[in-house]
Amino acid sequence: MGEANDETALEGELETHLEENRASLQAVDEALAVDFNNSELIMIREELQQAVKGAEESLLHLKRARLLREVDAMTQRQESPSEGGQIEVADELPQSVSRSDMGDVVPPQPFSVGSKCRFRHSDGRWYNGCILGMEDDSVARVAFLHPTSEKLQMCRFFLQQQCRFGNKCRLSHGLEAHLNALRNYEAPEWKQIPLGSAVLAEAGNGLWRAAELELWDEGQQRATIVFSADGKRMDVDKDDLAQSEYALLSDASDTSDEDGDESDDFVDEEERPTLGSFCAGVQTETVTFANWEKHTRGVASKMMASMGFREGMGLGVSGQGIIQPVKVQMRPAKQSLGFGQDNQDGEQGDAEKTAKKKKSRGGKRKRDQKWANAQRAAKSKMEVIEETRNVFDFINHHLTGQQVSATKSSKVRPGGSQTNCSGSVSDKQSLEKANRQTIVAHEDEIKELRSKVSKLQEMATRNRKEKVVYEAVGRKLVEARKALASAEAAHATTTHAVNSKEKERKWLRF
């Protein structure tokens, strides 16, 4: 008896809600007759139509279930029902349920825990959900099947009955919905959905993001989608893909327009193309582009909408541009572009100096004088080196690869010519010895590099199937070959220089 009273009260609430929505829909239609290009009114009209349709279906389900119970009760009371009894039952039917509807009455499909369904949220739209549990015989707790924000995502601690925040939790604890107000979940036929439709795809963190369907592979049951926010392209499975609630809303509105000859007589045929173009065309809602557009009459947003821009997309050909505007930084007049960084570095330096500042004990003049003397001595030393360095030292440095120390010029003294000659002979002998040592060092280096190259080649041949190892060995092999080529070139240059000097010494004997 209590259940019947609850259903009667629910029927009354649905009828009241239905009358209010119909009155609001009539007012919106009157406003659209004056301004038929107002996109806000068109969107409100679509939502009201969906609300009216959902309320009518829910009310019809409740009345069908009540009538079935009444028929069963009458059948139990009468063993052999007469024709008059059937006529009385038919006469007792309410006006909202016709005889044709009574002929094909189907009991509502029961929903169990874990089953998918569709439910109406507080914003008036229908969403896909999953039943978490039964609060009562006629009330179920439903969670969002495709949460698009953190507040719609289910709290895992609540599922474990360990959430300490209660109603203050930033995640969702599900919604309570009447079983008679739920709809059956219908999986979309992706091969019938046109490319470019609005869809939802899982981003990897449990949240679903808005995207567009770019390609569908029926054989592998996979789709290629493009996220609307950043333009990123990704391949996803069928289980990670869902049809957007906005697409479902537009589809339902299209079907309601097609079937609205009986229930929507107040819509003129001339207005249907205009409404369809607003629903399926480019976005023309200028308020959603930027808040400051209300002060500029939406001129910039209308231009962007005509070029195909949509809310949340970045600028550019493929939507790869930034979404937020560039931050403006005001600089003083007649200052360079690096003024801000210099000023910041200067402030940091001043702060560090202030933090590490110590009491000065004097002696600054002595330190400056000592530093000046050191600079002067280094400068004079470099001048002496530049004066004593001759062209032969330069040639030997570039031929042998190492710098030979410049011979210091000795002062000419009487009887000192023999000493100078002996010094020059010893310098030549030491130079020849250094060249011979360089040749031997080059030969050893070439031998080691050739061994390294052969080992790397064997390693590359052995690991040809391992892509990562093969690429790493290939890079090392290229570097080793370059080093071998440079070593062989240096060896050839040094050998040629030594041979040339020996030939010149032989010719000088004659």
QUIQUI-V519933 format. One record per backbone hydrogen bond with DSSP energy under -0.5 kcal/mol. NH is the residue of the N-H (numbers start at 0). CO is the residue of the C=O. E is the energy in kcal/mol with one decimal. If there is no record, write none. Layout:
NH_CO_E / NH_CO_E
This chain:
4_0_-1.9 / 5_1_-2.2 / 6_2_-2.3 / 7_3_-2.2 / 8_4_-2.4 / 9_5_-2.4 / 10_6_-2.4 / 11_7_-2.1 / 12_8_-2.3 / 13_9_-2.6 / 14_10_-2.5 / 15_11_-2.4 / 16_12_-2.7 / 17_13_-2.5 / 18_14_-2.4 / 19_15_-2.2 / 20_16_-2.3 / 21_17_-2.3 / 22_18_-2.3 / 23_19_-2.5 / 24_20_-2.6 / 25_21_-2.1 / 26_22_-1.9 / 27_23_-2.3 / 28_24_-2.2 / 29_25_-1.9 / 30_26_-1.9 / 31_27_-2.4 / 32_28_-1.7 / 33_29_-0.8 / 33_30_-0.6 / 34_30_-2.4 / 37_34_-1.1 / 38_36_-0.7 / 41_37_-1.6 / 42_38_-2.3 / 43_39_-2.4 / 44_40_-2.4 / 45_41_-2.0 / 46_42_-2.1 / 47_43_-2.5 / 48_44_-2.3 / 49_45_-2.2 / 50_46_-2.3 / 51_47_-2.7 / 52_48_-2.5 / 53_49_-2.6 / 54_50_-2.4 / 55_51_-2.3 / 56_52_-2.2 / 57_53_-2.5 / 58_54_-2.6 / 59_55_-2.2 / 60_56_-2.4 / 61_57_-2.2 / 62_58_-2.2 / 63_59_-2.4 / 64_60_-2.4 / 65_61_-2.2 / 66_62_-2.5 / 67_63_-2.4 / 68_64_-1.9 / 69_65_-2.2 / 70_66_-2.6 / 71_67_-2.5 / 72_68_-2.4 / 73_69_-2.3 / 74_70_-2.2 / 75_71_-2.0 / 76_72_-1.6 / 77_73_-1.9 / 78_76_-0.6 / 85_81_-1.7 / 86_82_-2.1 / 87_83_-2.3 / 88_84_-2.2 / 89_85_-2.2 / 90_86_-2.2 / 91_87_-1.7 / 92_89_-0.9 / 96_93_-1.1 / 97_95_-0.5 / 101_97_-1.4 / 102_98_-1.2 / 103_99_-0.9 / 104_101_-0.9 / 113_130_-2.7 / 114_111_-1.7 / 116_128_-2.3 / 117_182_-2.0 / 118_126_-2.2 / 120_124_-2.7 / 123_120_-1.6 / 126_118_-2.8 / 128_116_-3.0 / 129_142_-2.3 / 130_114_-2.3 / 131_140_-3.1 / 132_140_-1.1 / 134_132_-0.6 / 134_138_-1.3 / 135_138_-2.1 / 139_176_-2.9 / 140_132_-2.9 / 141_139_-0.6 / 141_174_-3.6 / 142_129_-2.5 / 144_127_-2.6 / 145_127_-0.6 / 151_148_-0.8 / 152_148_-0.7 / 152_149_-0.7 / 154_171_-2.4 / 155_153_-0.5 / 158_154_-1.4 / 159_155_-1.2 / 160_157_-1.2 / 161_156_-3.6 / 162_156_-0.7 / 167_164_-1.9 / 168_165_-1.3 / 171_152_-3.1 / 174_141_-3.1 / 176_139_-2.9 / 176_174_-0.5 / 178_137_-2.6 / 180_177_-1.2 / 181_178_-1.1 / 182_117_-2.6 / 184_115_-0.7 / 186_184_-0.5 / 189_187_-1.0 / 191_188_-1.4 / 192_188_-0.7 / 192_189_-0.5 / 195_212_-3.4 / 196_193_-1.2 / 198_210_-2.6 / 199_241_-3.5 / 200_208_-2.2 / 201_239_-1.6 / 202_206_-2.7 / 207_146_-2.6 / 208_200_-3.0 / 210_198_-2.4 / 211_225_-2.1 / 212_196_-2.1 / 213_211_-0.7 / 213_223_-2.5 / 214_223_-1.8 / 216_221_-3.2 / 217_215_-0.7 / 220_216_-1.1 / 221_216_-1.3 / 222_235_-2.6 / 223_214_-2.9 / 224_222_-0.6 / 224_233_-2.6 / 225_211_-1.9 / 226_231_-2.7 / 227_209_-1.9 / 228_209_-0.5 / 230_226_-1.5 / 233_224_-2.2 / 235_222_-2.6 / 237_220_-1.1 / 239_236_-0.5 / 240_237_-1.3 / 241_199_-2.4 / 243_197_-1.4 / 247_243_-2.2 / 248_244_-2.1 / 249_245_-2.3 / 250_246_-2.5 / 251_247_-2.6 / 252_248_-2.2 / 253_249_-2.1 / 254_250_-2.5 / 255_251_-2.4 / 256_252_-1.8 / 257_253_-1.9 / 258_254_-2.5 / 259_256_-0.5 / 261_258_-0.7 / 263_259_-1.4 / 266_263_-1.3 / 270_267_-0.6 / 271_268_-0.6 / 272_268_-0.5 / 274_270_-2.1 / 275_271_-2.4 / 276_272_-2.3 / 277_273_-1.6 / 278_274_-1.8 / 279_275_-2.3 / 280_276_-1.7 / 285_283_-1.3 / 287_284_-0.7 / 288_285_-0.7 / 289_285_-0.9 / 292_289_-1.1 / 293_290_-1.2 / 294_291_-1.4 / 297_292_-1.6 / 298_295_-1.2 / 301_297_-2.0 / 302_298_-1.9 / 303_299_-2.3 / 304_300_-2.5 / 305_301_-2.0 / 306_302_-1.1 / 307_304_-1.4 / 308_303_-2.6 / 312_309_-1.8 / 313_318_-0.8 / 314_321_-0.9 / 320_314_-2.4 / 334_331_-0.8 / 338_335_-1.3 / 339_336_-0.5 / 341_337_-2.7 / 342_338_-2.9 / 343_339_-2.2 / 344_340_-3.1 / 345_341_-2.8 / 346_342_-2.3 / 347_343_-2.3 / 348_344_-2.8 / 349_345_-2.7 / 350_346_-2.1 / 351_347_-2.6 / 352_348_-2.7 / 353_349_-2.5 / 354_350_-2.4 / 355_351_-2.6 / 356_353_-0.6 / 366_362_-1.9 / 367_363_-2.3 / 368_364_-2.2 / 369_365_-2.3 / 370_366_-2.1 / 371_367_-2.1 / 372_368_-2.1 / 373_369_-2.0 / 374_370_-2.0 / 375_371_-2.2 / 376_372_-2.4 / 377_373_-2.1 / 378_374_-1.9 / 379_375_-2.1 / 380_376_-2.1 / 381_377_-1.9 / 382_378_-1.8 / 383_379_-1.9 / 384_380_-2.0 / 385_381_-2.2 / 386_382_-1.9 / 387_383_-2.1 / 388_384_-1.2 / 393_389_-1.3 / 394_390_-2.1 / 395_391_-2.8 / 396_392_-2.2 / 397_393_-1.7 / 398_394_-2.0 / 399_395_-2.4 / 400_396_-1.1 / 412_410_-0.5 / 415_412_-2.0 / 419_415_-1.5 / 420_416_-1.9 / 421_417_-2.2 / 422_418_-2.0 / 423_419_-2.2 / 424_420_-2.2 / 425_421_-2.2 / 426_422_-1.9 / 427_423_-1.9 / 428_424_-2.2 / 429_425_-2.4 / 430_426_-2.1 / 431_427_-2.5 / 432_428_-2.4 / 433_429_-2.2 / 434_430_-2.2 / 435_431_-2.4 / 436_432_-2.3 / 437_433_-2.0 / 438_434_-2.2 / 439_435_-2.2 / 440_436_-2.5 / 441_437_-2.3 / 442_438_-2.3 / 443_439_-2.3 / 444_440_-2.3 / 445_441_-2.6 / 446_442_-2.3 / 447_443_-2.2 / 448_444_-2.4 / 449_445_-2.5 / 450_446_-1.9 / 451_447_-2.3 / 452_448_-2.5 / 453_449_-2.2 / 454_450_-2.1 / 455_451_-2.3 / 456_452_-2.2 / 457_453_-2.1 / 458_454_-2.4 / 459_455_-2.5 / 460_456_-2.3 / 461_457_-2.2 / 462_458_-2.0 / 463_460_-0.8 / 466_464_-0.9 / 469_465_-2.8 / 470_466_-2.3 / 471_467_-1.9 / 472_468_-2.6 / 473_469_-2.2 / 474_470_-2.0 / 475_471_-2.0 / 476_472_-2.4 / 477_473_-2.1 / 478_474_-2.0 / 479_475_-2.4 / 480_476_-2.2 / 481_477_-2.1 / 482_478_-2.3 / 483_479_-2.3 / 484_480_-2.4 / 485_481_-2.3 / 486_482_-2.2 / 487_483_-2.4 / 488_484_-2.0 / 489_485_-2.4 / 490_486_-2.4 / 491_487_-2.4 / 492_488_-2.4 / 493_489_-2.3 / 494_490_-2.5 / 495_491_-2.4 / 496_492_-2.0 / 497_493_-2.2 / 498_494_-2.5 / 499_495_-2.2 / 500_496_-1.9 / 501_497_-2.0 / 502_498_-2.3 / 503_499_-2.2 / 504_500_-2.0 / 505_501_-2.0 / 506_502_-2.1 / 507_503_-1.7 / 508_504_-0.8 / 508_505_-0.6 / 509_505_-0.6 / 509_506_-0.8
